[in-house]
Amino acid sequence: MIEDFGDALDSSPGDPARAMLFTGARGAGKTVMLNALEDQARRRNWVVVSETTRPGVAEEIARSTLPRLLAKHAGGSTEWHATSAELKVSGTGLGISREFTERYPATATFRSQLEDLADHLAPIGSGVVISLDEVHTAARDDLRAITQAVQHAFRDGRQVAFVGAGLPGSVDDVLSDEVMTFMRRAERYGMTSVSPGDVRRALREPVEMAGRTIGDEALTVAADGTQGYPFLVQLIGFRMWAATPDSDEISPEDADKAVAGAIRRVGQLVHEPALAPLSPITRSFLLAMAQDDGPSKMADIARRLGVDANYVSQYRLKLLAAEMIMSTKHGYVDFTLPYLRDYLRSHVASRTFDTGEGHGE
């Protein structure tokens, strides 16, 4: 994906890989991917506008970021220009009144400034990358302003690229917007689990590059503890490195402690914010799943909630779209986020399971 984006920047403005969207659960590596793509752009001397999606972000970019970049790359932010010519009887003949004005005033549009910046960068083989993290419809108007400006730049053959990332359900909401049709044409990639071999490599190589070692047993403990989840690869790697920093070798005990600490931490950083926006019945669906040690049968979930199969299937679809659960086989679902079952059991399931609570939004 990273190579494709770099190749697209080296190619012509019509390259479809100049627009990319990444989706995945929290901690799947979306922000890290955006950072990597931004690095590809900077290595090619492209200008990067990197922001987190939020209400007002388009205006902030238009009022602050783009004028600053224009001042830097277009050779100044102000100019003198003649506004009128007057004959003056002052013994000196013809005089011209001039007015000092802003070349790029705050009232300039997002689109006009993006086009101006791209036009100034084009002669040196450079361009502009707009990078938006946490894409969601709470900032619908801002996304419309940004994507429409980018769309026009694409259509006019300007050196502009776009990369964005967000939770699957949030991105789906954006793609359904009738105005933001440009987003539907972006290359879309899902951030999924890392393969066992790549997990072991990701844990081992930084240790060895820094002059320490890690044995097969410790590496297996750490790798198994990640469950292929990118955020846990980073977190467990950090914790086992820091466990006994003066030791030449990372031990299995270091790895055990790292896994235990990371599991507690992922509950605070991933599970809590993932559960917070869910409706009561959707959380109850997950709690009903947590009663099982493995994949849950949909009929059992409906029975525990005291509802029929058609009713509970609506919330199954919502959780599948949010990539919080996955279908393992016909009629069965399981958790996508690692250790969410354990989190629910320790933080929620210890309370009385009330099958009659929260049946509705």
C-alpha positions in Angstrom: 0.0 0.0 0.0 2.8 2.4 0.9 4.7 1.6 -2.3 1.6 2.1 -4.4 1.0 5.5 -2.9 4.7 6.5 -3.5 4.5 5.3 -7.1 1.3 7.3 -7.5 2.9 10.5 -6.4 5.7 9.8 -8.9 3.1 9.2 -11.6 0.6 11.5 -13.2 -2.3 13.4 -11.6 -4.8 10.8 -12.9 -3.3 7.9 -10.9 -6.2 6.4 -8.8 -3.8 5.5 -5.9 -3.5 9.2 -5.2 -6.8 8.8 -3.2 -6.8 6.2 -0.4 -9.1 5.3 2.5 -8.1 3.0 5.4 -10.6 1.4 7.7 -10.2 -0.8 10.8 -10.9 -1.2 14.4 -9.3 1.0 17.0 -5.6 0.1 17.3 -5.5 -1.6 13.9 -2.7 0.8 12.7 -4.7 3.3 10.7 -2.9 6.4 12.0 0.5 4.7 11.7 -0.4 4.0 8.0 -1.3 7.6 7.4 2.1 8.6 9.0 3.9 6.3 6.6 2.1 7.7 3.6 2.8 11.2 4.7 6.5 10.3 5.0 6.4 9.0 1.4 5.1 12.4 0.3 7.7 14.4 2.3 10.5 12.4 0.9 9.4 13.6 -2.5 9.1 17.2 -1.3 5.4 17.2 -1.4 3.6 19.5 1.1 1.4 17.6 3.6 -1.6 19.0 5.4 -2.3 16.5 8.2 -5.3 16.9 10.4 -7.8 15.0 12.6 -11.4 15.2 11.3 -13.5 17.5 13.6 -16.1 20.2 13.2 -14.4 23.4 12.0 -11.3 21.7 10.6 -11.9 22.9 7.0 -12.2 26.5 8.1 -9.1 26.1 10.2 -7.1 24.8 7.3 -8.4 27.6 5.0 -7.8 30.4 7.5 -4.4 29.2 8.9 -2.7 26.2 7.3 -3.1 27.0 3.6 -2.2 30.8 4.0 0.9 29.8 5.9 1.9 27.3 3.3 1.2 29.8 0.5 3.4 32.4 2.3 6.2 29.8 2.5 6.0 28.4 -1.0 4.6 31.2 -3.1 7.2 33.8 -2.0 5.4 36.1 0.5 1.9 36.7 1.8 1.3 40.3 0.7 1.6 42.5 -2.3 1.1 46.1 -3.5 -1.4 46.7 -6.3 -2.8 49.7 -7.9 -6.4 50.4 -7.1 -7.1 53.7 -8.9 -5.4 56.3 -11.0 -6.0 60.0 -10.2 -4.8 63.3 -11.8 -3.5 65.5 -9.0 -2.9 69.2 -9.3 0.2 69.3 -7.1 2.9 70.4 -9.3 4.1 66.8 -9.9 1.6 65.7 -12.5 0.0 62.2 -12.5 -0.2 60.3 -9.2 -1.3 56.8 -8.5 -2.8 55.8 -5.2 -1.9 52.3 -4.0 -3.4 50.1 -1.4 -1.5 47.5 0.8 -3.6 44.4 0.8 -3.4 40.8 1.8 -2.5 38.6 -1.2 -4.2 35.6 0.5 -6.9 37.0 2.7 -8.7 34.9 5.3 -11.8 35.1 3.2 -10.3 33.0 0.4 -11.9 29.6 -0.1 -10.4 26.3 0.8 -10.6 25.3 -2.9 -9.0 28.5 -4.3 -6.1 28.3 -1.8 -5.5 24.6 -2.4 -5.4 25.2 -6.2 -3.1 28.2 -5.8 -0.7 26.1 -3.6 -0.7 23.2 -6.0 -0.1 25.5 -9.0 3.0 27.0 -7.2 4.4 23.6 -6.4 3.8 22.0 -9.8 6.8 23.6 -11.6 9.2 21.9 -9.1 7.5 18.5 -9.4 5.8 18.7 -6.1 2.2 18.8 -4.9 -0.1 18.8 -1.9 -1.3 15.8 0.2 -4.4 16.2 2.3 -4.4 13.6 5.2 -7.4 13.2 7.4 -7.5 10.9 10.4 -10.7 9.7 12.2 -13.0 10.4 9.3 -16.7 10.6 10.5 -19.9 12.4 9.7 -19.9 14.6 12.8 -17.9 16.9 10.6 -20.0 16.4 7.5 -19.8 20.0 6.3 -16.1 20.1 6.7 -15.6 16.8 4.8 -17.8 18.1 2.0 -15.7 21.3 1.7 -12.4 19.4 1.7 -13.4 16.5 -0.6 -15.1 18.8 -3.1 -11.9 20.9 -3.3 -9.8 17.8 -3.8 -12.2 16.4 -6.4 -12.0 19.6 -8.4 -8.1 19.5 -8.2 -8.2 15.9 -9.4 -10.5 16.8 -12.3 -8.3 19.8 -13.3 -5.2 17.6 -13.3 -3.5 19.3 -10.4 -0.8 17.7 -8.2 -3.0 16.9 -5.2 -3.5 13.6 -3.3 -5.8 12.5 -0.5 -5.5 9.9 2.2 -8.0 9.3 5.0 -8.7 6.8 7.8 -11.6 6.0 10.1 -13.6 3.3 11.8 -15.5 1.1 9.2 -19.0 2.3 10.2 -18.0 5.9 10.2 -16.4 5.7 6.8 -19.5 3.9 5.4 -21.6 6.8 6.6 -19.4 9.2 4.8 -19.4 7.2 1.6 -23.2 7.2 1.6 -23.3 11.0 1.5 -24.6 12.1 -1.9 -22.2 15.1 -2.0 -19.0 13.3 -1.2 -19.0 11.0 -4.2 -15.2 11.6 -4.6 -14.6 9.4 -1.5 -16.3 6.4 -3.2 -13.6 6.4 -5.9 -10.8 6.3 -3.4 -8.8 3.0 -3.1 -10.2 1.4 0.1 -8.1 -0.9 2.4 -9.1 -2.7 5.5 -6.5 -2.8 8.3 -6.6 -6.4 9.7 -4.6 -8.7 12.0 -0.9 -9.1 11.4 0.3 -12.6 10.4 2.1 -14.7 13.1 5.4 -14.6 11.2 5.3 -10.8 10.8 4.4 -10.4 14.5 7.5 -12.4 15.5 9.6 -10.3 13.1 8.2 -7.1 14.4 9.0 -8.0 18.0 12.4 -9.6 17.4 14.1 -7.2 14.9 14.0 -4.0 17.0 15.4 -5.9 20.0 18.3 -7.3 18.0 19.0 -4.0 16.2 19.4 -2.3 19.6 22.0 -4.9 20.7 19.9 -7.2 22.9 18.5 -10.7 22.3 15.2 -12.5 22.8 14.9 -16.3 23.0 12.3 -18.4 21.2 10.3 -19.0 24.4 10.0 -15.3 25.3 9.3 -14.4 21.7 6.5 -17.0 21.5 4.9 -15.7 24.8 5.0 -12.1 23.4 3.8 -13.0 19.9 0.9 -15.1 21.2 -0.1 -12.4 23.6 -0.6 -9.9 20.7 -3.2 -12.0 19.0 -2.0 -10.3 15.8 -3.4 -7.0 16.9 -1.1 -4.2 15.8 -1.5 -2.0 18.8 -0.6 -4.9 21.1 2.5 -5.6 19.0 3.7 -2.1 19.8 2.6 -2.2 23.5 3.9 -5.6 24.4 7.2 -4.9 22.6 7.6 -1.6 24.5 6.8 -3.2 27.9 9.0 -6.3 27.6 11.9 -4.0 26.5 11.4 -1.9 29.6 10.9 -4.7 32.0 14.7 -5.3 32.7 16.5 -2.7 30.6 19.9 -3.6 32.0 19.7 -7.2 30.9 21.2 -8.3 27.6 18.4 -10.8 27.0 14.6 -10.4 27.3 13.4 -13.3 29.3 10.1 -15.3 29.2 9.3 -13.6 32.6 9.7 -10.2 30.9 7.4 -11.2 28.2 4.8 -12.6 30.7 4.8 -9.3 32.6 4.6 -7.3 29.3 1.5 -9.3 28.1 -0.3 -8.9 31.4 0.3 -5.2 31.6 -0.6 -4.7 28.0 -3.9 -6.5 28.4 -4.9 -4.1 31.2 -3.8 -1.1 29.2 -5.7 -2.1 26.0 -8.9 -2.2 28.1 -8.4 1.5 29.0 -7.2 2.7 25.6 -9.2 0.6 23.2 -12.2 -1.2 24.8 -13.6 1.6 26.8 -13.7 4.1 23.9 -15.0 1.4 21.6 -17.9 0.6 23.9 -18.8 4.2 24.9 -20.8 5.2 21.8 -22.8 2.0 21.6 -26.5 1.8 22.5 -27.5 -0.1 25.6 -28.9 -3.0 23.6 -25.8 -3.2 21.5 -23.6 -3.4 24.6 -26.0 -6.0 26.0 -25.4 -8.0 22.8 -21.7 -8.0 23.4 -22.2 -8.9 27.1 -24.4 -11.9 26.0 -21.5 -13.0 23.8 -19.1 -12.7 26.7 -20.9 -15.5 28.5 -19.3 -18.0 26.0 -15.6 -19.0 26.0 -15.5 -19.1 22.2 -17.8 -18.2 19.3 -21.4 -17.4 20.3 -24.4 -18.9 18.7 -26.9 -16.3 17.6 -29.8 -18.3 19.0 -28.2 -18.2 22.4 -27.6 -14.5 22.3 -31.3 -13.9 21.4 -32.4 -16.2 24.3 -30.2 -14.4 26.8 -31.5 -11.0 25.7 -35.1 -12.2 25.7 -35.7 -11.2 22.1 -36.4 -12.9 18.8 -33.8 -13.7 16.1 -34.9 -11.0 13.7 -34.5 -8.3 16.4 -31.1 -9.4 17.5 -29.9 -9.7 13.9 -30.2 -5.9 13.5 -27.5 -5.4 16.1 -25.4 -8.2 14.7 -25.2 -6.2 11.5 -24.3 -3.0 13.3 -21.4 -4.7 15.2 -20.2 -6.4 12.0 -20.1 -3.1 10.2 -18.2 -1.6 13.1 -15.8 -4.6 13.0 -16.2 -5.3 16.6 -17.4 -8.8 15.9 -17.0 -11.2 13.0 -18.9 -14.1 11.6 -17.0 -17.4 12.2 -19.6 -19.7 10.5 -23.3 -19.7 9.8 -25.2 -18.6 12.9 -22.1 -17.9 15.0 -20.1 -14.7 15.8 -17.0 -13.9 17.8 -15.2 -10.8 19.1 -12.8 -9.0 16.7 -11.0 -6.9 19.3 -8.6 -9.1 21.4 -9.4 -9.5 25.1 -12.7 -7.8 24.8 -14.4 -10.9 26.2 -12.1 -10.7 29.2 -12.7 -7.0 29.6 -16.5 -7.4 29.6 -16.4 -10.2 32.1 -14.2 -8.3 34.5 -15.7 -4.9 34.2 -19.3 -5.5 33.2 -20.3 -9.2 33.4 -19.7 -9.3 37.1 -22.9 -7.3 37.4 -26.3 -9.1 37.2 -27.1 -9.9 33.6 -30.4 -8.3 33.0 -32.0 -9.6 29.9 -34.8 -7.1 30.0 -32.7 -3.9 30.1 -32.0 -1.6 27.2 -34.0 -3.2 24.4 -33.9 -0.2 22.2 -31.8 2.8 21.1 
